[in-house]
Structures are given as structure tokens and as C-alpha cells.
Amino acid sequence: MIDDRDDPDPSTTLTVGHWGAYRVHSENGRPTRLTPFEDDLEPSPIGDAMLDTLSGPCRVSAPVVRKGWLEGDREARGRDSYVELGWDDALDLVARELDRVRTDHGHESIYAGSYGWASAGRFHHAQSQLRRFMNLFGGCTTSKDSYSYAAAEVILPHIVAPMPSLLLGHTSWKAIAEGAKLVVAFGGIAVRNSQMNPGGTGSHAQQAEMRAARAAGVEFVNVSPARADTMPELDADWLPIRPNTDVALMLALAHTIISEDRHDEAFLKSHCTGFDRFLPYLMGAADGMPKTADWAEEITGLPADKIVTLARRMASTPTLVNASWSLTRQQNGEQAYWMLVVLAAILGGIGIKGTGFGLGLGAVSSVGSHRAHMPWAAFPTGRNPVRSFIPVARIADMLLNPGAPFDYDGGHYRYPDTRLVYWAGGNPFHHHQDLNRLRRAWGRIETVIVHEPFWTPLARHADIVLPATVGLERNDIAASPRDNYAFAMKRAADPYGQSRNDHAIFAGIARRLRPSGSNETGFDDAFTEGRGEGEWLRAIYEESRRRASAKGHDLPGFGEFLDSGAIRLAPPDEPVTMLSDFRAYPAGHPLPTPSGRIEIFSETLAGFGHAGHPVWIEPSEWLGSELSAKFPLHLISHQPERRLHSQLDHGSHSRAGKLQGREPCRMNPQDAAARNIAEGDLVRLFNDRGACISAVRLDADLLPGVVMIATGAWYDPDWDTDPECCRHGNPNTLTRDLPTSTLAQGPSAQTCLIEAKRLETEPPAVTAFDPPQVLGR
């Protein structure tokens, strides 16, 4: 990537991914290179992969149907060959399958949860296109919440406010620099995560803003198994905590602060409810176990004197406590965010400039940045007539247990009998846990239909694959509700092969189907509203202009926007602090909780049969459990540095970070030496759920007993020798597919014990990027 941003070429077009905005330089009608958008302070190099993956063997060039599906074989998914179809035949086939399942089994038997980070555009957003199509068709089963922080999405509305509203009004680094003196980061603040932002970003400002806070005198404490989870410039104090034990540490900090009468009693009385019912548990009167620093030392592995010192430091200086999103992705992950809020309430800084609590600072580029809030319009999806749903991480449970009951957020539901899965814009064979279990569950589906630009693991496990375009092949509007920029994306390349936009694909299917309750064939007019791509973009932009005006932003006309290519919105005049209005006037700005206050004790959650206040609950897999005698290493699977989840793993930038063609893992030299493992060795990581092959990077700044590996390596089972093992290094062959709890039913990937052995035999070849055989028509 060449950086010539000071003098942008006026002949360039703009393209946007979730990792940033770039100018596209073309020759003879073909894009040849990208340069970062001129306002981007620290652009992500991931963008180059958009260019080098435009063509090549991983692109799906034409509609195909799996050969085994035509023969009634579900077992060959993942390793089967395909038969090429013409578009008319493919759309006819998809329409017949949708109609068959709807007629024979009902709309609930179609699952179109389709979770994932799809296009950054407001119109060509795969899941939105799918939802609109399905809603007009008559509905389907969908999913709730996100893999990123499902536990927080469910717990926070009960105790303070919904997660989306808290993120929109999140405390900024500018406020922290002006008002705080200490940031205690549970789970760290890994800068690799801040490359990303849903809908893209015009400027990656997180690192500069953190450096500015440090320069202003703010000190940092990194509570994480890895020192690298804060950038070196922050000079953070490192507390190498055992994974999954943050709640125990927070309780001990609270115990010390209250025992020494350093808590904000006035704030607890004026802005909170239920502290008196939490206190007996904290002090040990309820269960005979005071949550002291000595108690926490046995659990967390942190010395009691360091816990006490940190508690006193937090109580004596303006402090913000932050928790990474990863803390929600563990067994009982709901408790981490609940206790985070309670700890901040005990300190009393909630709503005061720069202090209180943070919900994933650095998790994406916009959380913590000094950004405008703009509710951009998007492609309208309508209403789903079907009420059937699942929590997003319970897809394997749904497939394996049709009709079985499940609990969610105090309600009681049943899984539908799923016959058809329709996916666009995601990859469950990346983000789901225990992929071997998912693969077995996947075998129960009668038909899997996907839209895919590439031969991803999802495409390899699908029955009908429809080739979709990528961002460089489309016109769109890219904008995020939490960013200062909007971009007019202009098509820079012709669609690869026979690829079509998702909108065109769904319009073609809609033309062949009757909507639910009608005898008339075809609802393509209702789906498109008679508009083409350009008309939809104009409509979305004009609606955004109306919304912008209500927020005090004056946007230019649509034509001027297209000509300029980019809009920069003015950031807020003052730095934002979460819940400042509530702090200043709780009666006039009550929280959307039953009491209107922060619920340290929740009658609602107690009524659901859960603990009424935050508690420490021992995980089933952690370094203090009996299972650690068999599997003595705790696996942490984290967001990768060189791609977004599994997107663009086949690109040159992601591949350059691999060792011997595998996703590398980090291991403490002590753990490596005990297993006769050296730097760069191939290892087999394994437990009772499965295995993967990785290459070792030694890291002395990693807590002994912990192994870390990035998620997103394309799933590549060793079909011939060991199908439970991913030869490419996907850690989700190891992670557990059990819910955080029956409250949120979120993913618990970070609760995972493994063992590692040096690979002594010839390693199997990695075939993740080898496309399947496609037979001609």
C-alpha cells in the first residue's frame, strides 16, 4: 500500500471495508492499487487484501449445486464436488426449495439468522437484503444478539441500559484525558481490534487518542493474561490474571474499598438500588466467605497485596474501569459486566467526566473515539411475520434438538424443526464454537443455500452456492452511526465471472415465488419497489439527510455527495461521558430500569431464578478446575490482527502472518520447554472436543498456563486421517459450545482448556484455499 494521501488523485474512486476507507487507483478500467483515505491517521493494511482477492481460484465464478445433494447425500458436505448451473436454473432451484419447505413444514423451518460482518455499505448489506426478502416471503426463524457480547446485551438492560444506547453515548478518550487519572482495563485494550468499525471509518484515531490520554497523565493497568493487550506506549502496569477470574478480582477490589470506607456512599444511595442486598454477599455474611483480597488470590493468581494496592489506588484517584468484550464470551459472562458496573458505582465516578465504566474501549474503532452520532438510514427490512427465534450462539442446539425447550432472558421457548438454512454475509464455520459438533448438526439440514464471493468453509458446506459481488464491484454508501464520515463507494471493477449483487439475486428469486397468503406469483416489485441501485442509494441518502438535520448536521445534496465522495461530520463540541445526564439529574433522566436507577440487586433477574446480584461462579473449565490436570493450558481465542474474523484470510496480508501455512499460537517459554517445543515448531492443540495444528511463537509476556491464538483461519478438517482436527489452525475445533448461562445463552469460547504436543509426524497439507472441483453443465 503506497501512502500518497497528501495529494489524492482526483481520478480515484473510494471504497470502504469495515477496516477503513481507501482510494482506488485504476488502469485501463481495472483497479491496480489502493492508498489510504487522506484523513486516516493510522490506516489498516488489511485493505490491500480487497485488491488481491478480486480474482483467483477462491472466487466463486458461477452458480453451483453440490453433487451429493443432487444424490441425497448430506455426509459429503465440506469435501464434495459441485455442478455448475445457469442463473435461471439456479434461481428456479432455490425458489422450489423455499416453496417446498414452506409448504411442507412452515416458515419456522427456514432459518435465516445469517450472522456476520457483511458489506460495509448501507444498501448492499447482505443480511438486510436477506431479511427483507424473507419478511416479504412470509418470514423465517432468526437469531437474537451477537457473538461479540451477547451476555452484555441481555444483562445490561436489567441493570443500567441497553448496550446499543450505552455504546452510542460512550465515554470518549478525550473525556478520559480531561477527567480521569487511571484506567483499569479488565481484558486489556488490544489495538488490533481498533482497526475495525461496523460500516467502516474515515480515520483510525484510537491509538492517537490513547497516547494523548497517557500524555495528559492518565495511568493504565492491564488486567489480562497477556502484556501485549495494551500498547507499549501506555506503559501500563500488568496484572497477569488467570483467565475467567475477573469477577473474583472485581469483588475483592470492592471488598477492600468498602472495608476501608473508601466507597461513595452518597452515590450508592442517590443513583443505585439494592446495595444493601449485595453487601452481605460481598462481606461474607450471606455465605460465610468474605470476598477479600486473600480469597481472590487463590482464584486469580494475583498476590493479595497487589489487589489491595490497586483498590486503594482506584479509590483515591479519578478512575475509569473498562471491560473488553471478550469477558462476556466466557461461562457466566453476564456476571463480568454486572460486576463492572457495580464496581464503578462503588467508586462513585459514573457520569463524571472521563470516569465510571467503559464497555469495550478499543473493541472497535468507534468505542471511545470523539465521534459524531448520526443515525444513517439503511435498506429497509420490514417486519418478520414469524416469531420463532434462537439466541445467536445456539444454532447447533437448534439443529440437534428440534422441539426441545430453552430459556432466554426469563422466557421459555422451543427450538424449531429446521429443514433449510439460508445464509448471506457471514461464516458460521468461523464464529461458532465446537465446529465438530456444528458439522454433525449441519448434517441434519436438508438444504443449505448461501451467497458467497469466495470458497469459504461455509460455501464448502453448502448445497447451493450463488456467487455474490464484493465491495469493489458495487456502488454503495458506507457510513457508521458512530463515525464522523460517510463515503460514496463507486464500482471500481466489473463483477467477477457471473457474480451478481445480493439485491439482484433476491429479486430474481422473488420473481419466481408467491408471497405468503397470496395466489399471485412474484413479489419482486414489492422487494425492489421498482427501484434500481441508484434510486435506492438516493432514497437512503435523502432519508439520512432528514435524520441529519434533526441532529444538527447539514448534509449536501445527493449529487454533490457523489461528486465529493466523502462527507465529514463535525464531532461533538464537548467530549462525551456516559450517563452524565443521569448523574446530574437522576429524577429527570432516569435509567430504563424498573427503579430508574442502577440495579445492584435486580428483583427481575432474581425472579427469573438467577442470582439477584453479581456473584463469582466457578467455571467448569479453568486453571483451578479438576479438568486442568488433564488439559493444563487455558486457550484464549482472540480477534486476529491481519483480517476481520475470517474475512480475507485467503488474502496476502493474512497469509503473511502464518507460520508454515498455519495460524500461529503464542505460548510462554516455560510451557513450551516442558513439552520440548521450540520457536516455530508445529504443534497439535487438542482436548476432548477436537484438535487443530498450529505453529508456536514464544512469548515471555504471556501468563504461564495460557495459550493464545487468533480466530478466523479458514476451517480445514483433515478429512482422510483425523476429521476432528483442523490442519489450518482454527481454534473453534477446541472451544466449548455451551451457553454463558440460561439468561443470555451467549457463546462461552473463552472457557476452554487444552493440551499441546509437538507434532512429530509429517503434517497434513493445508487445503483451506483449494477450491472444490466444479463440473461443467
N, C-alpha and C positions, 0 to 999 in steps of 0.2 A: 504494500500500500504506500503510495507516494503522497507526501504531505505538501500540497501547494495551496493551502487554504487561504493564504493572504490575497490571492488573485484568482478567485474562482472563474473558471471558463464559462462564459455566458451560453455556450452551446451545449453545456452539460444538462442532464436531467437529474432529478432527485429520486432516490429510492430509500426505503426505510425498513429496517428489521427491528425486532424487539431489542436488539443490541445497539441501535443507533441509526443515524442518518448519514447518507453518503452521496456524493456526486458521481454520476456515471459518465465516463468518457467513452465515446464510441468511434469506430472507424468503419466506413462502408456499411453502416446500419447495424453493426454488431458491437456490443459493449466490450471494451478491452481492458479497462482498469477502473478502480474506484479511488476516490480521495475523500477524506472525512469532511463532513459539513463544517464550514468555516468557523462556526461558533463553538464547536465541540472542544472542550478543554483537554480531555483525555480520552480520545476515541478508542473504541474496542476494535482489535484486529480481527474479530470474528467475521466482520463484514466481507473480507476477501473471499470467504468460502461461498458467498452468494454467487460470485462470478465463476469460480472454478467448478461448481456443481451444476451449472446451467445445462450442460450436456454430459454425456458419458454413459457408461453401462448401468449406472444406478438409476437413471431416469426411466420411468415407465413411459413407453412410447405410444402405446395403443391400448384400447380396452381389451381385457383378457378375462377368461374364466378358468378356474382351476380344473385340471383334467380329472382329478379324483372326485371332485364334486359332481361332475357330469356322470360319474360312475357310482355315486352313492358312498364314497369313501371319505370319512371325516378324519381318519387317523393320519393321513399324509400331509395335513396342513403343516406348513413350515419347511417342507422339503420336497414339495410336489412340483411338477411342471404345469404350464399354463397353455391355453389355446387362445390365439388372437381372434377377436371379433371385430366386426364393423360397428360403428357407433349406433346405427339403427337396431342391430341385433342386440347389442349390449343394453340399450335403454329399454327395449322390449322385454328382455330377460329380467331386468331389475323391476320393472313395473309388474310383471307377472308374479314375481316372488313377493313383493309387498302386498299385492292384492290377495294372493293365496293365504299368507299368514294372517292378514286382517280378517279374511272371510272365515277361515277355519279356526282361528284361535283368539282373535280380538286384538285391538290396538295395544293392549298392555303387554302382549307377547313380542312387541317390537321394542328393542332397547336402542335408543339413540342418545345416550349420555354424551358420547363424543367429547371427552375431556382433553384439554391440552392447550398449549400456547400456539394458536394457529396464526394466520396472517396478522400483521400489524395494522392493516387497513380497516376503515370503518365500514366499507361496503363488501369487499372480498374477504370477509371473515367467515371461515368455513363453518364454524359451529352456528353462527347466526343464520347463515343460508340454510343449514340443515334444520334448525329449529323452525324457521318459517315454513319450510316445505312440509315438515311433519305435522305442524299445527294445522295447516290447511288441509292436509291429507286426512286428518281425523285424530291426530295425537299419537303419543307413544310413552313408554316409560323413560324417565330421565333420571338425572342424578342431582344431588344437593351437595353444596360446599366444595372445597378444593383439597387437593393433596398437600398444598403448601401449608395450610394452617387450619384444617377442619376443626380441630379441638377448640381453637380460639374463636372461630366463627360461631360455635354453639354456646360456649361458656360465657363469653363477654357480654352478650345482650342481657343475660340474667344479672350480671354484677355491676356493669357500668354503661355500656352502649354497644351497638353493633360494630363489628370490625370495620366495615367499609367507611362508616362515618368517622371513626377514630383515625383511620389512615388518611382520609381527606383533610382532617384538621390536625395532622400530626405535628408535634413539636419539631421545629427546624434546627439544623446545626447553627444557624445564625442566632437563634434564641439561646441555644446551649452556650455558644461562645460569649453571649452577653450576660447570661444569668446563672449558669452553673459553674461549679469548680471541680466536679467529679462526675465521671460517667462509669458506672459499674455495668459491664456488658456480660450478661449470662449467655453463653454460647458464642461470645465474640462478636465482631463486626467484620466479617470477611469481605475484602474489597472485590474479590472475584464476582460476588453476587451483584454488586452495584453496576456491572456492565449492562444489566438488563432493566427493561421497564415495559410493562404492557402497553403496546401501542407505540413504542419507540421513545426516543428522547433527542432533543437538539443539542444537549450539552451534558456530558458526564461530569458533574460538579462535586460528587460526593467526596472524593479524595481531597480536593482542594478545600472543601468546607470543613472536613475533619482536621486537616492541617491548620486551618485558620482557628479552629476551636482550641487546638493544642497551643498555638502561638499566643492565644489570649489567656493562657494559664490554666485551661481545663486539663485535669489529670484523668488517666484511664486505668481501669482494672479489667483485665481479660480473664473471665471465669470460663475456662474451656480446656479440654484435653490437649489442645494444640496452641502453641505460642503464635503460630502464623495466622491465627484467626483475628488478629488485629495487625494493621500495617506497622512496620518498624518505626516510622516517623512519629507515631503516637507515644512511643516509649512507655508502653503500658506495663503495669505490674501484672505478672502472670500467676494465676492460681490454677494449677493443673488438676481440675476436679475429675472424679470418676464420672463417666457418662451416666445420665439418667438420675443423678442425685441432686440436681439444682434446688429442688423443693426443700430438701433437708437443710441445705445451706441457707436458703432464704428464711426458713423457720428459725434457725439458730441465730441469724442476724437479728431477726425481730425479737427473739427472746432476750438477747443481750441488751438491745436498745431499750426495751421496756423494763427489764430488771434494774437497769441503771437510771431509770426515769428520764430517758432522753427522747421519748416519743412526743408527738404533737397531740396532746390530749384534747385540745380545743378543736382541732380539725376533725378528729375522730367523732366528736360529739355533734359538730355542726354539719358535716358533709357525709357522714357514714352511718350505717346501721349494722347492728349485730356484733360489734367488737366485744361486748360483754359475754357473748356466747362462744366466741372464738378463743378468748383469753384462757379459760380453764384447760382447753386442749394444749395451748402453747406452753403454759406454765406447768403442765403435768397433773393438775388437779383432776382432770377427767379420766386419764388413763394411767396415772402413776409414772409417767415418763416425761419429765421436763425436756423441752427441745433445746437443750443447752449446746454450747459450742463443743463440749466433750462428747455429747451424744452425736452431734453431726460429724465429728472427726472420724468416728468408727464407720460412718456411712460414706462420706465424701472422699476420705483420704487426705483431707486438708488439716493441718495442725490447728488445734483449738485456739492457740494464741493468735494465729493469723486471722481466724474468724472473728475473734473479739476485737482485734485491732481494726479490722475492716469495718465492723459495726460502729465503733466509736468514730472512725473517720467519716463514715456516711452521716452520722447523726450530728456532726459538728461542722459540716460544710454543705453548701447547696449541691444536691446530688440528683442525678437522673439515673434510674435503674432501667436497663433495657434487656429484652429477651429476644434472641434470634427466633425466627420462625421454626427452625429445626427442633426447638424444645417442645413444640406441640406434637411432633411426629415421634412420640415415644409412648409406651404404655402409661396410661393416666396423664397424658399430656395436657389435659384440661387443667390439672392442678398447678402446673408451672405458671400459666398466665394468670390464674386466680390469685396465687400467692404473690406474684409480681405486683399486682395492683394493691394487694393488702400491705405489702412491704412499703410501697410508695406512700400509701395512706398513713401508715405509722410514722414515717419520716415527715409527712405533712407538706410535701412540696408540690402536690398535684395542683396544676393550674397557675403556678408561679413561674415567671419567665425562665424557660430553659430547664426546669426541674420536673419532678414527677416520674412518670414511667414512659418508656418507649416500646413500641411493638414492631421490632424488626428493623431498627436503623441499619441502613445499608443492604437490607434484604433485596431491594430493587432500587434503581437509581433515584426514584422519586421520594422514597420514605426518608424524611429528614432534610430534603433539599428545600431551598427557598423558592417555591414554585407557585404559579397561579393555579387556581381551581377553575376549570372550565368544563361544564357538562356537555361535551360534544355529542351530537346526535350520531346514531348508527343505523344500520339496516334494521328495520322493524321486524320483529319475530312473531308478534301476535300472542295469543293465549293458547296454552295446551289444554285441549278438552279432557285429557286423561289425567287422573290424579295420582296414578301409580308412580312411585319413585324409589330410589335407593340412595343411601349415603354413598358418596362417590367412591370410596375405597372398598365397597362391599360387592364388587362385581363378581368375583369368583364365588362368594357365598350365594349370590342370586342364581348363578348358573348351576351350582351344585345342589341347591336346596329349594327347588320351586315349591311355593306354597308354605314354606317354613316361616315362623314368626320372627320378627326382630323388633327391638326397641330403638327409639331415636328421640332424643330431646323430650323425654317424658311421654311420648306417644307409642302406640303398639300397632305394628303393621305386618304385612306378609309380602314375601318375595313373589314376583310374578313368574309365570312359566314362560321363560324367554325362548323363542324359536328363531328370531332373526336379530342380528346386530348390524347397525348402520353407523359407520364411523367416518368422520371427516375432520381433519385438522388436529390429530393427536396420535399417541402411540402408547396403548396400554402395556405393550411388551417392553416399555421403558419404565413408566412411572408406577406400575403396580408392584406389590410385594409378592414374594414367593412365586416366581414365574413358573416353576414346575407345577405348582398347584393350579395356577391360572391356565397353563397349557392343557392340563387334564380337564379343567372346567370348560375350556374353549371347545373341546371335543363334543360337548353336549349341544352346541348350537347347530341348527340345521343349515343356516346360510349366514355368511359374513360378507357384507358389502362395504367397500372403502373407496374413498377418493384419495389418491396419493400421487405426488410428483415422483417419488423415489421408491426403490425396492427396499423399504424399511422392514423391520421384523413384523410390523402389523400387516403390511402388504403381503408378506410371505405366508402369513397365517389367515389370509382372506380367501374367499371363494370367487368373488367378482371384484376386479380392480379397475377403477375408472381413472385415467390419467388426468391429473389436475395441473394447472399452471402454478408458477411461483411468482413472487413479488415483482421481479424484473420483467415479467411478461404481462403485467396488468397496469391499468390506470386505477388510482385509488386516492383516498385521503387518509393520511396517517396522523393520529393525534391521540394523546392520552389525557384523561381528566386531571392527572397530576403532573403536567409538564407545561413549560412556557411556549411550546412550539406546536405548529401544525404544518404539514407538508402536503403539497400536491405531487403525488407519485405519478410519474409518466412512464408508460411502457417503453422499455429500452431494448427488448428482444422479442422476436416472434415466438409464439408458443412452441415448445419442443415437440417434435413428432405430431401426434394427433391430440395433444393436450387441449383441454377446454377449461374455462373458468367454472368454478363450482356453480355459479348462478346459471350459466347456460346448461350445465348438466341437469340441475334440478328442474329447470324449465322444460327440458326435453322429457324428463320422466313425468312431470305433472301433466304434460300434454296427452299422456297415454293412460292416465288414471282418472277415475271419478272421485270427487271429494266425498267424504263420509256423509251418508244420508241423502245422496243425490243419484239420480239415474243418468245424468249428463256426463259424458266422458270429457276429461280435460279440465284442469284448474290452473293452467299455465297463465291465463290472463289475470287471475286473482294473485298468482305468485309474483308475476312481473309488474302488475298494474299497468301494463302496456308501455313500460319504460325500458329503455336501453341503459347501458352502463353510464353514459354521460349524463342522462337525465336523472338517474339515481344519485350520482355524485352531486349534481346541482341541488337536488332536493335535500340531501343530507347536509350539505353546506348551508343552505338557506335556513334550515331549521336550527343549525348551530349558530348562525348569525343572530337569530331571535333569542336564543338562550344566552348568548354572549352579551347582548345588550342588557339583559336583566342582571348580569353580573358586573356591568360597568365596562365591558370591553367593546370597542368599536371595530368590527372586522370589515375589511374591504369587500367589494363585490366579488362574485364568483369568478368573473373573467380576470379581474386584477389578481386574485389569489392564484389562478392557474399561471398567469404570466410571471408572477414573482417567484412562485414555487414554495415559498415559506412565509409563515407569519410568526412573529414573536410577540407574545402577550406580556404585558407589564406584570412583574411579580408583586406581591402584597407590599404595601407601604411599610408595614411593621412585621417583624418576624413572628411566626405563629407559635403559640404554646397550646398544647392540647388541654381542653376543658377550662380555659381561662375564664370564660363567661360563667360557668358553673361555680368556679372558685369564688368569683367576685360577688355573685348574687344567686345562691342555690335555690332560693324560692322562685325567682324569676326565670331561671334557666335550669329547671330540674332535669335530671337524667331520665331516660326512658326505661327505668327500672320500676318495680312495684312501689318502692318507697320514694322514688325520685332522687335517691342518694346512692352512694357506693355501697353495695351489699356485701359486707364482710361475712355475714351469715345470710343465706338465702333460704327463705321458707319454701320458695318454689322448688329449688333443687332438692331440699330435704323431702318435700312431698313426692318427688319422683323416686325416692328411695336411695338417693345418693347422700354423701356427707353434706351437711349444710354449710360447711366452711372448708377452706383448703386444708388438706391433710397430706402427710407423707405416706405413700403406699408402696411397699417394696415391689419392684418389677419382677416378673418371672425369669427374665434373663438380664443379669448384670454381674459385675465383677465381685459382688458379695453373695451371689447365689450358689447353691449346690451344683448347678449345672456348669459353673466355671471350672470345676475340677476336670471335666471332660472337654470343654471348649473354653480355654482360658484367655481368649482375646475378645475384646469388645469391638465390633465393627461399626464405624461411623461412615455412612454413605452421604456424600455432600454434593452440592451443585458444582458442576465442572467449571473450569476456568476457560476452556477453549471451545465451548459450544453452549447453546441453551438447551438444557436437558439432553435429549438425544438428537436435536436438530443439527444438521450439518456435520454429524460425526464422520461422514464419508468425505468431508472436505479436507483440503491440505492442512489447514490450521489445526484441526482436531487431530489428524493423523500424526502431525509433527510432535505432538505431546505424548505419543505412545512409546512403549519400550518393547522391542521385539514384536511389534504389531499388537500388543495387548494394552489394556488400560492399566496404568501403574497404580500400585498402592504404596502408602507410606507406613513405615514400621520403625519403632525405636530400635537402635542398635543392640540393646540388651536382649530384646525379644528375638531379634534375628540371630544373634550369636548362640542363644540357647537352642536354636533349631538348625544351626550350621548353614545359615542363609547369608549371602553376601550381596552387596550392592549390584542391582541389575539381574539377579537370579530370577528365573521363573519359579512361581510357587503355586500350589493348589490351596486355595482358601475353601474351607468346607465346614459344614455342620450336618445335622440330620435332614435338613431340607434340600440341600443341593451343594453345588460347588461352582467355582469359577477359577480360571487360570489368569494370573496377574504377574507383573514384574515388579520387583521391590526397589523402592527408593528409601534409603535410610534417613531417619530424621530424629536427631537427638532432642529436638524441641517438641517431641510428642510424648505424652504420658505413657510410660511402660504399661503394657497390657492392652493398648489400643492400636487398632489398625484403621487407617482412613483410605477411602477410595472414592473417586468421583462416580456419580451415576451417569447413565446415558450411553455407554458403549453398546452398540447395536447387538442385541441378543443373538447368540450364535451357538446353539446346542451342538454338542459332539454326538451327532445322531448315531453314528456307527458303533462307537465304543462306550460312551458314557452320556446318554441324553440328558441326565440331570445336571450336567456340567456345561457352563458357558465357556467356550475356549477363548473368548474375546475379552472377558473380564467384567461382565455385568453383575454388580453386587446384589441385584434383586433376585438372583437364584438362591440367596442366602437369607434375605430378610424375612421377617415373620408377617404372615397375612392374618393378623388378629387385630381387633379394634383397639383404639385408645381406651375406650370404655363403652358401655351401653348408652352413655349420654350422647356423645358425638359420633361414635363409630368411625373415627378418623383413622388414618394409617399410623402404624407404630414401627416404622422401618428402623428407627434408631435404637430399638430394644432388640439387640441381636448379638449373640455370642458365636464365635467361630474358633477354628484351629487353622494353622498354616503349616504346610510342609514343602520343602524344596522339591521341585519336580526333577526326578531322577531319570525319567524316560524321555524319549523323543516326543516333543509336544505336538499335539494335533494342529494342523494348519488352520488359520483363521479364514473363514469363508464369508464373514458378515457382509462384505461388499461385493460378493459374486452374485449376479442376478440369476434367477431361475431360468431353466430352459423354457422358451416360448415357441410353441409350434404354430406355424402359419395357418391361415384359413384354408 
